[in-house]
Amino acid sequence: MTLPVIIDCDPGHDDVFALWLAAGHPALDLLAVTTVGGNVPLEHTSRNARIALTVAGATGVPVAAGAAGPMTRELSTAEWIHGENGLGGPELPEPAFPLDPRGATELMADVIAEASEPVAVIATGPITNVAILLRDRPDVAGRIHEIVWMGGSTERGNVTPYAEFNAWVDPEALDLVLRSGVPFTMVGLNVTHRALVTAEVRERLAAPATRTAAFGDELLEFFCRTNDEVFGLPDGPLHDPVAVAVLADPGCVEVVRTRLDVELVGTETVGATVVDLDGMLAREPNAHVAVGLDVDRFWRLVETALARLA
């Protein structure tokens, strides 16, 4: 049995690997991709998603553009990590197929409504599109198997001391999704910072010598360099594929059921994810939160998936 999935993303180097893991893993059936303004503006994320699928030979997956920015805030981007076009490093080919004429919300709603079984949504950027879907199309909420989101942290942030980038860009969207009642899993920096792209990992991922592997190696060269310059992390953490791994190989990521909220105001804390691991607030648990990663198993997962692609 395969699990049907939609990926909502803002490529971004690590989003590309998340797309490739979903496209190449036999346990998942990638039905659609939607894009959001996040790491870079929507124009680039929508092009980059199609480039990622083009390189991997997965050109039959529809891609639709969604929200250009957050629900109530101005968009802040991350060119300082991903480069001006979002995929700094390699020379980018032209996408082999156009954007779907539907917007992200319409494409997601159609795919979810038409699927023969509930569909999982994996979000690897600001969760704006998913929030808009749940707000405008509540009729499809019951057909969503689960929402898995890469964002937040049980510890420190990466754009402010307390906030992770995806949560910080659109905390109102995250709050709406958390209040929806749809099953939700957060995969935060506390876990994704263990998925480090070491020299050994890069060698393994490049080993198939396919078009995908070669393109990915160029992406990782740039991504590791900027992570070293900005965060002092020469082995850049490949955040987004960890969210895909939650569904592709559930034993790879350890999760706990707990209470999760997000700060919507605060001079220094807006966008911070409040993860009540010890039940101190005595609130009803509303989410699963990732707390552990089998690192070797994760990289085997990514390596095997990439080797299946063009």
Residue pairs with C-beta under 8 A, 6 or more apart in sequence:
2 26
2 27
2 28
2 29
3 27
3 28
3 29
3 120
3 145
3 247
4 28
4 29
4 31
4 111
4 115
4 117
4 118
4 119
4 120
4 145
5 22
5 28
5 29
5 30
5 31
5 119
5 120
5 121
5 122
5 247
6 30
6 31
6 32
6 33
6 34
6 108
6 111
6 112
6 119
6 120
6 121
6 122
7 18
7 19
7 22
7 30
7 32
7 33
7 34
7 121
7 122
7 123
7 124
7 244
8 33
8 34
8 35
8 36
8 66
8 104
8 108
8 121
8 122
8 123
8 124
8 125
8 127
8 129
8 130
9 15
9 18
9 19
9 33
9 34
9 35
9 36
9 45
9 49
9 123
9 124
9 125
9 240
10 35
10 36
10 37
10 38
10 39
10 40
10 45
10 86
10 124
10 125
10 126
11 19
11 35
11 39
11 45
11 48
11 49
11 52
11 86
11 87
12 38
12 39
12 40
12 45
12 48
12 78
12 82
12 86
12 87
12 124
12 125
12 240
13 82
13 87
13 88
13 89
13 219
13 220
13 222
13 223
13 238
14 124
14 223
14 238
14 239
14 240
14 241
15 39
15 45
15 48
15 49
15 52
15 124
15 125
15 240
16 48
16 52
16 87
16 216
16 219
17 216
17 219
17 238
17 240
17 241
17 302
18 122
18 124
18 150
18 240
18 241
18 243
18 244
19 30
19 33
19 49
19 52
19 53
19 56
19 58
20 52
20 56
20 212
20 216
20 241
20 302
20 305
20 306
20 309
21 241
21 244
21 245
21 248
21 301
21 302
21 305
21 306
22 28
22 30
22 122
22 244
22 248
23 30
23 53
23 56
23 58
23 61
23 305
23 309
24 56
24 304
24 305
24 306
24 307
24 308
24 309
25 244
25 248
25 249
25 301
25 304
25 305
25 308
26 308
27 247
27 248
27 249
28 244
28 247
28 248
30 58
30 61
31 61
31 111
31 115
31 119
32 61
32 62
32 63
32 64
32 100
32 107
32 108
32 111
33 49
33 53
33 61
33 62
33 63
33 64
34 63
34 64
34 65
34 66
34 104
34 107
34 108
34 129
35 42
35 45
35 46
35 49
35 63
35 64
35 65
35 66
35 104
36 42
36 45
36 66
36 67
36 104
36 125
36 126
36 128
36 129
37 45
37 67
37 68
37 69
37 75
37 77
37 126
37 128
38 45
38 75
38 77
38 78
38 125
38 126
38 165
38 166
38 169
39 45
39 77
39 78
39 79
39 81
39 82
39 86
39 125
40 48
40 77
40 78
40 79
40 82
40 84
40 85
40 86
41 68
41 75
41 77
42 65
42 66
42 67
42 68
42 69
44 85
44 86
45 86
45 125
46 63
46 65
46 99
47 92
47 95
48 85
48 86
48 87
48 92
49 63
50 63
50 95
50 96
50 97
50 98
50 99
51 87
51 92
51 93
51 94
51 95
53 59
53 61
53 63
53 95
53 97
54 93
54 94
54 95
54 96
54 97
55 93
55 211
55 212
55 215
55 310
56 212
56 309
56 310
57 212
57 309
57 310
58 309
59 96
59 97
62 100
62 107
63 97
63 99
63 100
64 99
64 100
64 102
64 103
64 104
64 106
64 107
64 108
65 99
65 103
65 104
66 103
66 104
66 105
66 128
66 129
66 132
67 104
67 128
67 129
67 132
68 75
69 75
69 128
70 126
70 128
70 169
70 170
70 172
70 173
71 128
71 131
71 132
71 170
71 172
71 173
71 176
72 172
73 169
73 170
73 172
75 169
76 159
76 168
76 169
78 159
78 165
79 86
80 226
80 230
81 223
81 226
81 227
81 230
82 88
82 223
82 226
83 89
83 222
83 226
85 92
87 219
88 222
88 223
88 226
89 218
89 219
89 220
89 221
89 222
89 223
90 215
90 218
90 219
90 222
100 107
102 110
104 129
104 132
104 133
105 129
105 132
105 133
105 136
105 137
108 121
108 129
108 130
108 133
108 140
109 133
109 137
109 140
111 119
112 118
112 119
112 140
112 143
112 144
113 139
113 140
113 143
115 143
117 145
118 143
118 144
118 145
119 143
119 144
119 145
120 144
120 145
120 146
120 147
120 148
120 247
121 130
121 144
121 146
121 147
121 148
122 147
122 148
122 149
122 150
122 243
122 244
122 247
123 129
123 130
123 147
123 148
123 149
123 150
123 151
123 243
124 149
124 150
124 166
124 239
124 240
124 243
125 166
125 169
126 151
126 166
126 169
126 170
126 173
127 149
127 151
127 166
127 170
127 173
127 174
127 177
128 170
128 173
130 147
130 149
130 173
130 177
131 170
131 172
131 173
131 174
131 176
131 177
132 173
133 140
134 141
134 176
134 177
134 180
134 182
135 176
141 180
141 181
141 182
144 182
144 183
145 183
146 182
146 183
146 184
146 185
146 247
147 177
147 182
147 183
147 184
147 185
148 184
148 185
148 187
148 243
148 244
148 246
148 247
149 166
149 174
149 177
149 184
149 185
149 186
149 187
149 243
150 166
150 187
150 188
150 192
150 239
150 240
150 242
150 243
151 164
151 165
151 166
151 167
151 174
151 186
151 187
151 188
151 273
152 164
152 166
152 167
152 174
152 186
152 188
152 189
152 260
152 262
152 273
152 275
153 164
153 188
153 189
153 190
153 273
153 275
154 188
154 190
154 273
154 275
154 277
154 289
154 291
155 188
155 189
155 190
156 162
156 189
157 163
157 164
157 165
157 168
157 189
157 271
157 272
158 164
158 165
158 189
158 231
159 165
159 168
159 271
160 168
160 268
160 269
160 270
160 271
160 272
161 268
162 263
162 268
162 269
162 271
162 272
163 263
163 269
163 270
163 271
163 272
163 273
164 188
164 189
164 271
164 273
167 174
167 262
167 271
167 272
167 273
168 270
168 271
169 271
171 262
171 263
171 264
171 270
171 271
172 264
174 262
174 273
175 261
175 262
175 264
177 184
178 184
178 260
178 261
178 262
178 286
178 287
183 288
184 260
184 286
184 287
184 288
185 243
185 246
185 255
185 287
185 288
185 289
185 290
186 260
186 273
186 275
186 287
186 288
186 289
186 290
187 239
187 242
187 243
187 246
187 253
187 290
188 273
188 275
188 289
188 290
189 237
189 239
190 290
190 291
191 242
191 253
191 290
191 291
191 292
191 293
192 237
192 238
192 239
192 240
192 242
192 293
193 237
194 237
194 293
194 295
195 237
195 238
195 239
195 241
195 242
195 293
195 295
195 298
195 299
196 233
196 235
196 236
196 237
196 238
196 295
197 220
197 223
197 224
197 235
197 236
197 237
197 238
198 235
199 235
201 235
201 299
202 217
202 220
202 224
204 299
204 303
205 213
205 216
205 217
205 220
205 302
205 303
205 306
206 213
206 214
206 216
206 217
207 213
207 303
207 307
208 306
208 307
210 306
210 307
210 309
210 310
211 310
212 306
212 309
212 310
213 306
213 307
216 306
220 236
220 238
223 236
223 238
224 233
224 234
224 235
224 236
226 236
227 233
227 234
227 235
227 236
227 237
228 234
228 236
238 302
241 298
241 302
242 253
242 290
242 293
242 298
245 252
245 253
245 298
245 301
245 302
246 252
246 253
246 255
246 290
248 301
248 305
249 297
249 301
251 294
251 297
252 293
252 294
252 297
252 298
252 301
253 290
253 292
253 293
253 294
253 298
254 290
254 291
254 292
254 293
254 294
255 288
255 289
255 290
255 291
256 277
256 288
256 289
256 291
257 285
257 287
257 288
258 275
258 276
258 277
258 279
258 285
258 287
258 288
258 289
259 274
259 275
259 276
259 279
259 281
259 283
259 284
259 285
259 286
259 287
260 273
260 274
260 275
260 276
260 286
260 287
260 289
261 273
261 274
261 276
261 283
262 271
262 272
262 273
262 274
263 269
263 270
263 271
263 272
263 273
263 274
264 270
266 272
275 289
276 283
277 289
277 291
